Amino acid sequence: MITTIHSIASQVSNDVETITSLMMEALLEDSGIDISNKIEQYNYIYRLGISCQSLMMFLAKVDNVVAGCAMIQLKASEKTGMIENVFVREPFRRMGVATSLMVNAMNEGWLLGLNRMWLECNEMSINLYSKLGWKYSECGSTMEIYRD
């Protein structure tokens, strides 16, 4: 099993559509909401975010099969970012894909000069984020990590 992670730097990349489809899949799986009729709107929003350098996207593949994705919403002027939409398809869970996505997203954030990143999490993901150095904030389900 070979897991590869690459960041999506081009707004014209076909990977934008792949990540949009994964987001739709995650939303349907997590909450039963089907917003597939809005896929073009999301493709546009994601491409715009990439072109404005306010969004970074990461795509994970295992043996060249799409396994998961993650994003960082950037607030460069504040040197902060929110990691969101970390999703791994069912057959690839418990194989280290989410960890690889998180480590890559965090490293890219630090390389961009971010001093703080945050995310919202659920009970299932607390252990993963804690192992990577994330701490609970005072805002319920939010976790934060600061650069030392």
N, C-alpha and C positions, 0 to 999 in steps of 0.2 A: 504494500500500500504506500503510495507516494502522494502526499498532500502538498499542493502548490497554492500559494496565495499571491495574487497580484492586485495592485491598486489600479483603478480605472482613472486614467488621466485625460482621456479624450472624450468630449461630448458626443462624438459621432461613433463611438465604439458600439459594436453589437452587444457588448457585455452590459451596457445600460439596460437594454431590453431584457436580458437574462436576469439581471438583478430585480428589475420591476416585476417580472413574472414570479420570482422567488418571494418578493414582498406580498404579492397577491396570495400566493400559496400559504404563507405564514399567517396572514390575517384570517383567511378562511379556516385554517387549522386551529388557530388560537381562539377565535371568537365567532366563527360561523358566518362572518360577513363576507359577501361576495361583491367586490368592486371591480371585477374584470372589465366592466363597461367603461372604466375610467383609465385604462392602461395607457392610452396615448397622452392623457393629461400628466400622469406620473412620469412617463418617459420625458416629456417636455420639462417638467420641474427638475428632474434629476440632471438632465443635460444642462439646464440653465445654472444649477448649483455648481456643477463642475466647471463650466465656463467662467463663472464669477469667482471661482476658487473659494467658495463657501461650503463646499461639500466634497468629501473624499469617499470613494466606494471601494470595497474590497470583495473579491470573488474567490471562493475556495473551490478547488477541484481535487478529487481523489482519483488517481489513475485516469486523469483527463475527463472525468465525469463531474458535472456541476454538483457540489455538495452543500454549499452555504454562502452566506454573504454577511457583510456588516457595513456600516456607514459612520462617518464623523461629520456632524454639522459644526462648522468652524466659525468662531468669532475671533478672528485674528487680531482685531483692535484691542480686545480684552485678553488675548493670549489664552483663550479657553476653547473647549470643544465638548460636544455631547456625542458620545458613542451611542448609536441606536440601531434598531433593526438587525440585531445579531440573530441570524436564523440558520439552522442546520437541518437539512432534510433527514427524515426519520432513519433511512438505512445507514446514514453516516454518523449518527449520534454515538457518543461514548467512544469515539475514535481519536479525540484530540483536535477535531476540526474547529470547534468553538474556541479552544485555547489558542490555536494558531491564528485564527481571525483576530482575536483580542490582542495578542502579542504584536501582531503586525500593525493593527490600528493604533495601539498605544505608541509603538516605536515611531510610526509616521507622525503622530501628534507631537511627540517630543522633538523629532527632527525639524518640525515646522516652527518650533519655539514656543509651543503651548506650555503653560505653567500649571494648568489645572484641566482635568477632564472629569466629566460626570456621566452617569447613566441611570436609568430607572431599571429596576430588576424585579423579578418575581422569586418566590421561594426556591424554585428549582435551580436557579442560577447563582444563588448567593455563595455557595462553596467555591465555584469556579472563580468568581470575581475576587473573593477574599484571598484565595491562593495567589492571585496575581497582584496583590497589594492594595486592593480597593477597600475603603472604609465607609461605613454608614455615615451619612450626614444626619442632620437633625430633621430632615424633611421626609420622614416615613420610608418609602421604598427607593429613595435615591442613594446612590453610592458615589463616592468621589475618590480621586487619586490626585496627589500633588507631586510636582517634581521636587526632588530634594536638592 
